[in-house]
Amino acid sequence: MSVGLLLSLAGLALIDSTSIGTLFIPIWLLLAPGRVSVPRILAYLGTIAAFYLAVGLLLVWGGTRLADALGGALDQRPVLWAQLALGIALFALSFRYDGKRRRRSGGVLRWRDRATSGDSSARWLVGLALLAALAEVATMLPYLGAVSLLASADLGAPTVAALLTGYCLVMVVPAVLLLAARVAVPRLIEPVLARLNAWITEKAGSALGWVLGIAGFLVARDAALRLDLFDLLNR
């Protein structure tokens, strides 16, 4: 296990710490009126981290077994053409979130309104954490990159589990620090949270568009390379 691997994992975890589930929703919870319920917010963050850890372990261990079971099925041309179509569709969909269209009041913004209402139960917060994590599964590019690094690093199962656990803990550190600041110095941190909320409300759509566009490009590019489409264009 190299220092480069650890630094790469830490960097990817910090990028993941700025997603909707790990930063946006915690900020909205911290802006709820009244006294902050530390146990409930920690339960939310713990649910997010546990879900990511479970998905990572499933991908590292289950994905290897699945690839062995499927053999070369994923390299068949019909499957690759379907992958190419999926990548192009994701890329096209990204333009619906260019940040210039009229913002919709539904979806994530409804989560914000409920989170800041101050009457969310602990069970609802756990459910919200699971919903946020599920919504991000298809576009968790940094985490998929981390899983890919671990899968190709030839590490033992305990080491992989420990590294993924550390990744998920680093991923929620910024939200935990904001929570600590909200409890310790609320008057100083509340204006910062309000400015972050305003930025999120304005930029969340375009950020999602970028993620979808990058994911679509990478998926389509991988399929095009395996279909040798670039070689055909160069002839």
Buried (B, 14 or more C-beta within 10 A) or exposed (E): EEEEBEEBBBBBBBBBBBBBBBBBBBBBBBBBEEEBBEEBBBBBBBBBBBBBBEBBBEBBBEEEEEEEEEEEEEEEEEBBEEBBEBBBBBBEBBEEBEBEEEEEEEEBBEBBEBBBEBEBEEEBBBBBBBEBBEBBEEBBBBBBBBBEBBBEBEBEEEEBBEBBBBBBBBBBBBBBEBBEBBBEEEEEBBEEBEEBBEEBBEEBBBBBBBBBBBBBBBBBBBBBEBBEBEEEEEE
